[in-house]
Amino acid sequence: MSRIITLTTDFGDKDYYVGAIKGIVYSINPLASIVDISHQIKFGDIGEASFVIKAAYKCFPKGTIHLVVVDPGVGSDRRIVIVKSNDYYFVAPDNGVLSYAIDQLKDIKIFEVTNKKYFLKNISHTFHGRDIFAPVVAYLAKGVAAKEFGEKIDNLVVSSIKKVYKKDQTLIGEVVYIDKFGNLITNFTPHDLSSLRNIYVRINNCEMFQINSFYAQSKIGSLLAIWGSYGYLEISVNQGNAEKYLNAKKGDIVSIRESK
């Protein structure tokens, strides 16, 4: 028996860290199947990792184990947890990195990982990804029950999810993620805009008066709004980079109202 294991980290691809995690997993469970989601999370950016895993986890078959190692508190007394839903497992530091995913899940069970039987013998204070997380997911993928790794607990560190709100007649949201193409992913959902017919989008003193169905509806180099694959409204530039175009950053305010 072996389940798929996904990896999401802020380790990048220069050093040996990702390879070491995979090596430990395969040493314990040679039948494991490992899929990389991303290793380019900004260093220590818990919110970014949370958003990425939320976007990706449903793409995998039921039973998949999602390992997230974005762990600025490594070596401290922060907990390590297994979160079991009806369809998936998540293994991560208890630092809010699962906040976006947890917001969607129901009937979860949480276990604190404490059973050293499933750790490597020598534990580094700086690389729990190799010494604790990797063997835990390897054994979990082999079929060891989540309860064997530690006691069930009833709480989890969860960061607040940025929600769209209304001020006067304007909906206020923000940029919550920027992808490698420079697309600005906002927190606006189709439901937020369902009552608006003609929209007026504003960000960093730039304006858009429609939501595109596809990029080529706008001229090359033009700023546009579009429903992206994440399921949120994105600010993009056709064959360009909206992040650079707008000198934008996460947290920038995006306002939407009905145009006259």
C-alpha positions in Angstrom: 0.0 0.0 0.0 1.3 3.5 -0.8 -0.4 6.8 -1.2 0.8 9.8 -3.3 2.8 12.3 -1.3 3.0 15.9 -2.5 5.7 18.4 -1.4 5.4 22.1 -1.0 8.4 24.0 0.5 10.3 27.2 0.5 13.6 25.3 0.0 14.2 26.3 -3.7 16.2 24.1 -6.0 19.8 25.1 -5.3 20.5 23.0 -2.2 20.1 19.4 -1.2 17.1 19.8 1.0 14.3 18.6 -1.3 16.4 15.7 -2.5 17.1 14.7 1.1 13.4 14.6 2.0 12.7 12.5 -1.1 15.6 10.2 -0.3 14.3 9.5 3.3 10.8 8.9 2.0 12.1 6.4 -0.6 14.4 4.7 2.0 11.4 4.0 4.2 8.8 3.5 1.5 10.3 2.6 -1.9 6.8 2.3 -3.4 6.0 6.0 -2.6 5.0 8.3 -5.4 6.2 11.9 -4.8 4.8 14.9 -6.6 6.3 18.4 -6.3 3.8 21.2 -6.0 6.2 24.0 -5.4 9.6 24.6 -3.8 9.6 28.3 -4.8 7.5 29.6 -1.9 9.1 32.8 -0.6 11.2 32.1 2.4 9.0 31.7 5.5 5.9 33.0 3.7 3.2 31.0 5.5 0.4 32.8 3.7 1.8 32.1 0.3 2.3 28.4 1.0 -1.3 28.2 2.4 -2.7 29.8 -0.7 -0.7 27.5 -3.0 -1.7 24.2 -1.2 -5.3 25.3 -1.2 -5.3 25.7 -4.9 -3.6 22.4 -5.6 -4.8 19.8 -3.1 -8.1 19.0 -4.7 -6.3 18.1 -8.0 -5.1 14.9 -6.5 -6.8 11.5 -5.9 -8.4 10.8 -2.6 -6.0 9.5 0.0 -3.2 11.8 -1.1 -0.8 13.1 1.6 0.1 16.8 1.3 3.3 17.6 3.0 3.9 21.4 3.5 7.3 22.4 5.0 7.3 26.2 5.3 8.5 26.3 8.9 10.2 29.5 10.2 9.7 28.2 13.7 11.7 25.0 13.1 13.4 23.7 16.3 11.0 25.7 18.5 8.1 24.3 20.5 5.7 24.8 17.6 3.7 21.6 17.0 3.8 19.3 14.0 0.4 18.0 13.0 -1.4 15.5 10.8 -4.8 16.8 9.6 -7.1 14.1 8.3 -10.1 15.0 6.3 -12.5 12.6 4.5 -10.4 12.6 1.4 -6.9 13.9 2.2 -4.1 14.0 4.7 -2.0 17.1 5.4 1.2 17.1 7.3 2.7 20.4 8.3 4.0 22.6 11.1 1.1 24.0 13.2 1.8 27.7 12.2 -1.2 28.6 10.1 0.1 27.2 6.8 -3.0 25.1 6.4 -5.4 28.0 6.9 -6.8 28.3 3.4 -7.3 24.5 3.0 -8.9 24.1 6.5 -11.3 26.9 5.5 -12.8 24.5 2.9 -12.6 21.2 4.8 -15.2 19.6 7.0 -15.1 16.8 9.6 -11.3 17.0 10.1 -9.3 15.2 12.7 -6.1 16.6 14.0 -3.2 14.6 15.5 -0.1 16.1 17.1 3.0 14.2 15.8 5.0 13.2 18.9 5.8 9.5 18.5 9.6 9.4 18.0 9.3 5.8 16.7 8.5 7.4 13.4 11.4 10.0 13.4 14.9 9.6 12.3 17.3 8.7 15.2 19.3 11.9 15.1 17.1 15.0 14.9 18.6 18.3 13.6 17.3 21.5 15.1 17.2 23.1 11.6 16.0 20.4 9.3 12.8 18.7 10.6 11.8 18.4 7.0 14.3 15.5 6.6 14.3 14.1 10.1 10.7 14.3 11.1 8.3 15.2 8.3 9.8 12.9 5.7 9.7 9.7 7.7 6.2 10.6 9.0 4.7 10.9 5.6 6.6 7.8 4.4 5.0 5.7 7.1 1.7 7.4 6.7 1.8 6.5 3.0 2.6 2.9 3.9 -0.7 2.7 5.8 0.3 3.5 9.4 -2.8 5.1 11.0 -2.7 8.8 11.8 -3.5 8.0 15.5 -0.2 6.1 15.8 1.8 9.3 15.4 0.4 11.0 18.4 -2.7 12.1 20.4 -5.7 13.6 18.8 -6.1 17.3 19.5 -8.9 19.7 19.0 -7.3 22.9 17.9 -5.0 24.2 15.2 -3.3 27.5 14.5 -5.4 29.2 11.8 -4.6 32.6 10.3 -7.5 34.8 9.3 -8.5 34.6 5.7 -8.7 38.0 4.0 -12.4 38.5 3.0 -13.9 41.1 0.6 -15.9 43.7 2.4 -18.2 46.6 1.4 -17.5 50.2 2.1 -20.3 52.6 1.0 -21.1 51.3 -2.5 -17.7 49.8 -3.2 -16.4 46.3 -2.6 -12.9 46.3 -1.2 -10.5 43.4 -1.6 -6.8 42.9 -2.1 -4.0 41.1 -3.9 -3.4 37.9 -2.0 -0.9 36.1 -4.3 1.4 36.9 -7.2 2.3 34.1 -9.6 5.5 33.7 -11.6 3.9 35.5 -14.6 3.2 38.6 -12.5 -0.5 37.9 -12.4 -2.1 39.5 -9.4 -4.5 37.1 -7.8 -7.1 38.9 -5.6 -9.6 37.6 -3.1 -12.6 38.4 -5.1 -14.8 35.4 -6.0 -17.6 35.2 -8.6 -20.1 35.2 -5.7 -18.7 38.6 -4.5 -19.6 40.2 -7.8 -22.8 38.2 -8.7 -25.0 41.3 -8.1 -23.0 43.6 -10.3 -23.7 44.0 -14.0 -21.2 46.7 -15.2 -18.0 46.7 -13.1 -15.3 49.2 -12.5 -12.1 47.8 -11.1 -9.4 50.0 -9.6 -5.9 49.1 -8.4 -2.9 51.5 -7.9 -4.7 54.3 -9.8 -5.4 52.1 -12.8 -8.8 51.2 -14.0 -10.6 48.5 -15.9 -14.2 48.5 -17.0 -14.9 44.8 -17.8 -13.9 41.3 -16.8 -12.3 39.4 -19.8 -13.2 35.9 -20.8 -9.7 35.4 -22.1 -6.5 37.4 -22.4 -6.6 38.2 -26.1 -9.8 40.2 -25.6 -7.4 43.0 -24.7 -4.6 44.4 -26.8 -1.1 43.1 -26.2 0.4 45.0 -23.3 -2.9 46.1 -21.9 -4.0 45.7 -18.3 -7.0 43.5 -17.8 -9.2 41.7 -15.2 -10.0 38.0 -15.7 -11.3 35.1 -13.8 -8.2 32.9 -13.3 -7.6 29.2 -12.8 -7.3 29.8 -9.0 -11.0 30.7 -9.0 -10.4 34.3 -8.1 -10.3 37.5 -10.0 -6.9 38.3 -11.4 -5.3 41.5 -12.6 -3.1 40.7 -15.6 -1.4 42.2 -18.6 -1.9 40.5 -22.0 1.5 39.0 -22.8 3.0 41.1 -20.0 3.6 41.3 -16.2 1.0 43.1 -14.1 3.3 43.0 -11.0 5.9 45.1 -12.9 3.3 47.2 -14.8 1.7 48.4 -11.6 4.7 48.1 -9.3 2.3 45.9 -7.2 2.7 43.8 -4.1 0.7 41.5 -2.0 -1.8 43.4 0.1 -2.4 46.1 -2.5 -6.0 47.2 -2.3 -8.4 46.4 -5.2 -11.7 48.1 -5.3 -14.8 47.2 -7.4 -18.0 49.0 -7.9 -20.8 49.1 -10.4 -20.0 51.6 -13.2 -22.7 54.1 -14.2 
